[in-house]
């Protein structure tokens, strides 16, 4: 073999390895970029309200979104400032009451001269349905206004999302001392990517089983036990795989109707078909004289 041919052969062998390496690097870079974007979104703090020296600061954090119960858990830390506070903001000088929006169950009351501790508040979600998983989206209206000693006081509020399974889009405004947040919630990019991967993987496994079943049936292979074991294992593995979906969506969600239920149907049909045709082939072979 000439030198030029050997060089061409070497380049041809190296090309798939170089291509695979480039694909891996591209996937790693894309994954790092997506993770960085989600981290930045979780670190984003939304603000509403003025900066008057005598005010009430409300630091709210979305701790968890429960789409099945249609509510989110909001952790609230209240801190009076200026003439409204004593002990460095640990307690109010007079009775402090925070009025909330209709979607939040109950107002907050803090007695004068008593230490203020954080509170967890359930907030009702509107719009959307969990059966649209993984493309379900919800809305929440969060408002806070304050009165202390019987008079209205300005509120400055911050809001942050700590639930990594949901991405939040927030419209923050202030209206006459009231902090208003219109929050939109949808599944995070990580959940969307994983859910789409699950659907593609389910269909790929179903097609693989269908291909194997077609080969066994058309070749009249009889009862091929390793193949039957693989098909049966795939049938139950799909159910276990489906239950790993982030957020634990209920049966009947979009994920099921797009992929899971159909994949299970295809695998079960293939398994039964291979058993029936294999049994017939075995009986026919046993009946033939030697």
C-alpha positions as CSV (number, residue, x, y, z in Angstrom):
1,X,0.0,0.0,0.0
2,X,1.4,3.4,-0.9
3,X,2.0,6.2,1.6
4,X,-0.8,8.4,0.4
5,X,-3.3,5.5,0.7
6,X,-2.1,4.7,4.2
7,X,-2.5,8.4,5.2
8,X,-6.1,8.5,3.7
9,X,-6.9,5.3,5.6
10,X,-5.6,6.7,8.8
11,X,-7.6,10.0,8.4
12,X,-10.7,7.9,7.6
13,X,-10.3,6.0,10.8
14,X,-9.7,9.1,12.9
15,X,-12.7,11.1,11.5
16,X,-15.4,9.3,13.5
17,X,-13.4,9.7,16.7
18,X,-12.9,13.4,16.0
19,X,-16.5,13.8,15.2
20,X,-17.6,12.0,18.3
21,X,-15.3,14.1,20.4
22,X,-16.6,17.4,18.9
23,X,-20.2,16.2,19.5
24,X,-19.4,15.4,23.2
25,X,-17.7,18.8,23.7
26,X,-20.7,20.6,22.1
27,X,-23.1,18.7,24.4
28,X,-21.1,19.5,27.4
29,X,-20.9,23.2,26.5
30,X,-24.6,23.4,25.7
31,X,-25.4,21.7,29.0
32,X,-23.2,24.0,31.0
33,X,-24.8,27.0,29.3
34,X,-28.3,25.8,30.1
35,X,-27.4,25.1,33.7
36,X,-25.8,28.6,34.0
37,X,-29.0,30.2,32.7
38,X,-31.2,28.3,35.1
39,X,-28.8,29.2,38.0
40,X,-29.0,32.9,37.0
41,X,-32.8,32.7,36.9
42,X,-32.9,31.1,40.4
43,X,-30.6,33.9,41.7
44,X,-32.8,36.7,40.3
45,X,-34.5,38.9,42.9
46,X,-37.5,40.9,41.9
47,X,-38.3,44.1,43.7
48,X,-41.3,46.4,44.1
49,X,-42.0,49.4,46.4
50,X,-40.2,52.5,47.5
51,X,-37.2,53.1,49.7
52,X,-38.7,55.4,52.3
53,X,-36.7,55.3,55.6
54,X,-39.9,54.3,57.6
55,X,-41.2,51.3,55.8
56,X,-41.8,47.6,56.1
57,X,-39.5,45.2,54.1
58,X,-41.0,41.9,53.0
59,X,-38.6,39.3,51.7
60,X,-40.6,36.5,50.0
61,X,-39.3,33.2,48.6
62,X,-41.1,30.6,46.6
63,X,-40.1,27.5,48.4
64,X,-42.1,24.8,46.5
65,X,-44.7,24.7,43.8
66,X,-47.3,21.9,44.1
67,X,-49.0,21.7,40.8
68,X,-51.2,18.8,41.8
69,X,-52.6,20.8,44.8
70,X,-52.6,24.0,42.7
71,X,-50.7,26.1,45.2
72,X,-47.2,27.3,46.0
73,X,-45.5,27.7,49.4
74,X,-44.3,31.2,50.0
75,X,-41.9,31.9,52.8
76,X,-42.2,35.5,54.1
77,X,-39.7,37.4,56.3
78,X,-41.1,40.8,57.5
79,X,-38.7,43.5,58.8
80,X,-39.9,47.0,59.9
81,X,-37.5,49.8,59.3
82,X,-36.8,53.3,60.7
83,X,-39.3,54.6,63.2
84,X,-41.5,51.5,62.7
85,X,-38.9,49.2,64.2
86,X,-37.1,48.5,67.4
87,X,-34.2,46.2,68.3
88,X,-32.8,46.6,64.8
89,X,-36.0,45.5,63.0
90,X,-36.6,42.4,65.1
91,X,-39.9,43.7,66.4
92,X,-42.4,46.5,65.5
93,X,-43.0,49.5,67.8
94,X,-46.8,49.1,67.3
95,X,-49.1,46.3,66.2
96,X,-48.2,45.5,62.6
97,X,-50.6,43.9,60.1
98,X,-49.9,42.8,56.5
99,X,-52.9,42.5,54.2
100,X,-52.4,40.0,51.4
101,X,-54.1,39.2,48.1
102,X,-57.2,36.9,47.8
103,X,-54.9,34.1,46.5
104,X,-53.0,34.0,49.9
105,X,-54.8,32.3,52.7
106,X,-54.9,34.9,55.6
107,X,-53.3,38.1,56.6
108,X,-50.3,38.4,58.9
109,X,-50.3,40.1,62.3
110,X,-47.4,40.9,64.5
111,X,-47.9,42.3,68.0
112,X,-45.9,45.3,69.2
113,X,-42.6,44.6,70.8
114,X,-42.7,40.9,69.9
115,X,-40.0,39.2,67.8
116,X,-41.0,38.7,64.2
117,X,-40.3,35.3,62.7
118,X,-40.7,34.0,59.2
119,X,-44.0,32.6,58.0
120,X,-44.9,30.0,55.4
121,X,-48.0,31.0,53.4
122,X,-49.9,28.8,50.8
123,X,-50.7,30.7,47.6
124,X,-53.4,29.5,45.3
125,X,-52.4,29.0,41.6
126,X,-54.7,29.9,38.7
127,X,-54.8,28.8,35.1
128,X,-53.1,25.7,33.6
129,X,-53.6,22.0,34.4
130,X,-51.1,19.4,35.6
131,X,-52.4,17.1,32.9
132,X,-50.6,19.3,30.4
133,X,-47.3,18.1,31.9
134,X,-44.5,18.9,30.9
135,X,-45.9,22.0,29.2
136,X,-48.2,23.1,32.1
137,X,-48.1,26.7,33.2
138,X,-49.7,28.6,36.1
139,X,-50.3,32.1,37.4
140,X,-50.2,33.6,40.9
141,X,-51.1,37.0,42.2
142,X,-49.1,38.1,45.3
143,X,-49.8,41.5,47.0
144,X,-48.8,42.9,50.3
145,X,-49.8,46.2,52.0
146,X,-49.2,47.1,55.6
147,X,-50.8,49.0,58.5
148,X,-49.1,49.8,61.8
149,X,-50.8,51.5,64.7
150,X,-53.9,51.9,62.6
151,X,-52.2,53.8,59.7
152,X,-51.0,52.7,56.4
153,X,-47.2,52.4,55.9
154,X,-45.2,51.8,52.7
155,X,-44.1,48.3,51.8
156,X,-40.9,47.3,49.9
157,X,-41.0,43.7,48.8
158,X,-38.5,41.3,47.2
159,X,-39.4,38.0,45.6
160,X,-37.2,35.1,44.7
161,X,-37.8,31.6,43.3
162,X,-36.1,28.6,45.0
163,X,-38.0,25.8,43.2
164,X,-35.6,24.4,40.6
165,X,-38.4,22.4,38.9
166,X,-40.2,25.6,37.9
167,X,-39.1,28.8,36.1
168,X,-40.8,32.1,37.1
169,X,-41.5,35.2,35.1
170,X,-42.5,38.1,37.4
171,X,-44.1,41.5,36.7
172,X,-43.4,43.7,39.8
173,X,-45.3,46.9,40.4
174,X,-46.1,49.2,43.3
175,X,-49.4,50.9,43.8
176,X,-49.9,53.5,46.6
177,X,-47.7,51.6,49.1
178,X,-48.8,48.2,48.0
179,X,-46.3,45.8,46.4
180,X,-47.9,43.7,43.6
181,X,-46.3,40.7,41.9
182,X,-47.9,38.9,38.9
183,X,-46.1,35.6,38.8
184,X,-46.1,33.2,35.9
185,X,-44.8,29.7,36.5
186,X,-43.7,27.0,34.0
187,X,-41.6,23.9,34.0
188,X,-37.8,24.7,34.0
189,X,-35.7,23.9,31.0
190,X,-34.2,20.9,32.8
191,X,-37.6,19.4,33.3
192,X,-38.6,20.0,29.7
193,X,-35.5,18.5,28.3
194,X,-35.7,15.4,30.5
195,X,-39.5,15.0,29.8
196,X,-38.9,15.2,26.0
197,X,-36.0,12.7,26.4
198,X,-38.3,10.3,28.2
199,X,-40.9,10.5,25.4
200,X,-38.3,9.9,22.7
201,X,-36.7,7.0,24.7
202,X,-40.1,5.4,25.3
203,X,-40.9,5.5,21.5
204,X,-37.4,4.2,20.7
205,X,-37.8,1.2,23.1
206,X,-41.2,0.5,21.6
207,X,-39.9,0.6,18.1
208,X,-36.9,-1.7,19.1
209,X,-39.3,-4.3,20.6
210,X,-41.5,-4.0,17.5
211,X,-38.5,-4.6,15.2
212,X,-37.5,-7.6,17.2
213,X,-41.0,-9.0,17.2
214,X,-41.3,-8.6,13.5
215,X,-38.1,-10.5,13.0
216,X,-39.1,-13.4,15.3
217,X,-42.6,-13.7,13.7
218,X,-41.5,-13.5,10.1
219,X,-38.6,-16.0,10.6
220,X,-40.9,-18.4,12.6
221,X,-38.3,-18.6,15.4
222,X,-40.6,-20.3,17.9
223,X,-40.4,-19.5,21.6
224,X,-37.2,-17.6,21.9
225,X,-37.0,-17.2,25.7
226,X,-34.2,-14.5,25.9
227,X,-36.1,-12.3,23.5
228,X,-39.4,-12.9,25.4
229,X,-37.6,-12.0,28.6
230,X,-36.2,-8.8,27.1
231,X,-39.7,-7.8,25.9
232,X,-41.3,-8.5,29.3
233,X,-38.5,-6.6,31.1
234,X,-39.1,-3.6,28.8
235,X,-42.8,-3.6,29.5
236,X,-42.2,-3.2,33.3
237,X,-39.1,-1.0,32.8
238,X,-41.2,1.6,30.9
239,X,-43.5,1.9,33.9
240,X,-40.6,2.4,36.3
241,X,-39.0,4.9,33.9
242,X,-42.2,6.9,33.6
243,X,-42.4,7.2,37.4
244,X,-39.1,9.0,37.5
245,X,-40.6,12.0,35.7
246,X,-39.7,15.2,37.8
247,X,-42.8,16.6,39.6
248,X,-44.6,13.2,39.7
249,X,-47.3,14.0,37.1
250,X,-50.5,11.9,37.4
251,X,-51.5,9.2,35.0
252,X,-53.3,10.8,32.1
253,X,-51.0,13.7,31.5
254,X,-49.7,14.8,28.1
255,X,-46.5,12.7,28.7
256,X,-48.7,9.6,28.8
257,X,-50.8,10.3,25.8
258,X,-47.9,11.3,23.6
259,X,-45.6,8.4,24.5
260,X,-46.0,6.2,27.6
261,X,-49.4,4.6,27.0
262,X,-48.7,3.9,23.4
263,X,-45.3,2.5,24.1
264,X,-46.7,0.1,26.7
265,X,-49.4,-0.9,24.2
266,X,-46.9,-1.6,21.5
267,X,-44.6,-3.7,23.7
268,X,-47.5,-5.7,25.2
269,X,-49.0,-6.4,21.8
270,X,-45.6,-7.5,20.5
271,X,-45.0,-9.8,23.5
272,X,-48.3,-11.5,23.1
273,X,-47.9,-11.8,19.3
274,X,-44.5,-13.4,19.6
275,X,-45.7,-15.9,22.3
276,X,-48.8,-16.9,20.1
277,X,-46.8,-17.3,16.9
278,X,-43.9,-18.9,18.7
279,X,-46.2,-21.5,20.3
280,X,-47.7,-22.3,16.9
281,X,-44.3,-22.7,15.3
282,X,-43.2,-25.0,18.2
283,X,-46.3,-27.1,17.8
284,X,-45.9,-27.3,14.0
285,X,-42.2,-28.3,14.4
286,X,-43.1,-31.0,17.0
287,X,-45.9,-32.4,14.7
288,X,-43.6,-32.8,11.6
289,X,-42.2,-36.3,11.3
290,X,-38.4,-36.6,11.4
